[in-house]
Amino acid sequence: MKKLHTVFVLLYLTSVLHSQDFDTLWNRSLERYRLQDYHGMISNLDTLISTVPDFAEGYYNRGLAWLSLGNNVEACTDLQTAVKL
């Protein structure tokens, strides 16, 4: 019984840490957009999207960053993915 309790505690802590990491990266990506650090924003969003592949807002914002960098092909791909999700 004690092992089962330990497993549940570890799973809970992992989900809480994951949530904090997600929020931190999301907030950093928004701040990087505000600072016009589009490469940094894309890097943060790459990490978020690899963790949560159905995160439509991540694709949308990454599309905006690509657009700001003049990479219309990547921008269209991400924006279309965001719409599909």
LINHU-V99358 format. One record per backbone hydrogen bond with DSSP energy under -0.5 kcal/mol. NH is the residue of the N-H (numbers start at 1). CO is the residue of the C=O. If there is no record, write none. Layout:
BEGIN
[[NH:CO] [NH:CO]]
END
This chain:
BEGIN
[[5:1] [6:2] [7:3] [8:4] [9:5] [10:6] [11:7] [12:8] [13:9] [14:10] [15:11] [16:12] [17:13] [18:14] [19:15] [20:16] [21:17] [22:18] [23:19] [24:20] [25:21] [26:22] [27:23] [28:24] [29:25] [30:26] [31:27] [32:28] [33:29] [34:30] [35:31] [36:33] [37:32] [38:36] [41:37] [42:38] [43:39] [44:40] [45:41] [46:42] [47:43] [48:44] [49:45] [50:46] [51:47] [52:48] [55:52] [56:54] [58:55] [59:55] [60:56] [61:57] [62:58] [63:59] [64:60] [65:61] [66:62] [67:63] [68:64] [69:65] [70:67] [71:66] [72:70] [75:71] [76:72] [77:73] [78:74] [79:75] [80:76] [81:77] [82:78] [83:79] [84:80] [85:81]]
END
